[in-house]
Amino acid sequence: MYNNHDILLKNFEEVAHASVNSTYMEFLHAIKHVNKLNNEDSIQSWIRKYVDNLRQKLHSKAMEYLLTNRHVPTIDWLNKKVEYTIKYSLQEFLYRTEVRSYI
């Protein structure tokens, strides 16, 4: 059975996952006309741009989320889990960009 802390964390994970999905779709749209064989440097530049954008978006949502839930007695635990979720989400985005290059 889930407790309140698990539900809060699950909610943020869902927000982070949705952010990864939308940012990845924006990335794909932005690079669809870039020749990946001849412009690998350009692709890497786009990846960095979208990773930075995603990082900012997730940190902003995390701050908002943590402020909203600051009443939680284990806010430090929640903060650490949210930070872990952000790192995991950034890795997921990077993984998708790497897999894309093999398709």
For each residue, the residues with C-beta under 8 A, 3 or more apart:
1:
2: 6 7 10
3: 6 7
4: 7 8 72
5: 8 9 72 74 77 78
6: 2 3 9 10
7: 2 3 4 10 11
8: 4 5 11 12 69 72 78
9: 5 6 12 13 78 81 82 85
10: 2 6 7 13 14
11: 7 8 14 15 65
12: 8 9 15 16 61 62 65 81 82 85
13: 9 10 16 17 85
14: 10 11 17 18
15: 11 12 18 19 61 65
16: 12 13 19 20 58 61 85 86 88 89
17: 13 14 20 21 89
18: 14 15 21 22
19: 15 16 22 23 54 57 58 61 89
20: 16 17 23 24 54 89 92 93 96
21: 17 18 24 25
22: 18 19 25 26
23: 19 20 26 27 50 53 54 57 93
24: 20 21 27 28 50 93 96 97
25: 21 22 28 29
26: 22 23 29 30 50
27: 23 24 30 31 46 47 50 97
28: 24 25 31 32 100
29: 25 26 32
30: 26 27 46 50
31: 27 28 34 36 43 46
32: 28 29
33:
34: 31 39 42 43 46
35: 38 39
36: 31 39 40 43 101
37: 40
38: 35
39: 34 35 36 42 43
40: 36 37 43 44
41: 44 45
42: 34 39 45 46
43: 31 34 36 39 40 46 47 101
44: 40 41 47 48
45: 41 42 48 49
46: 27 30 31 34 42 43 49 50
47: 27 43 44 50 51 94 97
48: 44 45 51 52
49: 45 46 52 53
50: 23 24 26 27 30 46 47 53 54 93
51: 47 48 54 55 90 93 94
52: 48 49 55 56
53: 23 49 50 56 57
54: 19 20 23 50 51 57 58 89 90 93
55: 51 52 58 59 86 90
56: 52 53 59 60
57: 19 23 53 54 60 61
58: 16 19 54 55 61 62 86 89 90
59: 55 56 62 63 86
60: 56 57 63 64
61: 12 15 16 19 57 58 64 65
62: 12 58 59 65 66 82 83 86
63: 59 60 66 67
64: 60 61 67 68
65: 11 12 15 61 62 68 69 82
66: 62 63 69 70 75 78 79 82
67: 63 64 70
68: 64 65
69: 8 65 66 72 75 78
70: 66 67 75
71:
72: 4 5 8 69 75 78
73:
74: 5 77 78
75: 66 69 70 72 78 79
76: 79 80
77: 5 74 80 81
78: 5 8 9 66 69 72 74 75 81 82
79: 66 75 76 82 83
80: 76 77 83 84
81: 9 12 77 78 84 85
82: 9 12 62 65 66 78 79 85 86
83: 62 79 80 86 87
84: 80 81 87 88
85: 9 12 13 16 81 82 88 89
86: 16 55 58 59 62 82 83 89 90
87: 83 84 90 91
88: 16 84 85 91 92
89: 16 17 19 20 54 58 85 86 92 93
90: 51 54 55 58 86 87 93 94
91: 87 88 94 95
92: 20 88 89 95 96
93: 20 23 24 50 51 54 89 90 96 97
94: 47 51 90 91 97 98
95: 91 92 98 99
96: 20 24 92 93 99 100
97: 24 27 47 93 94 100 101
98: 94 95 101 102
99: 95 96 102 103
100: 28 96 97 103
101: 36 43 97 98
102: 98 99
103: 99 100
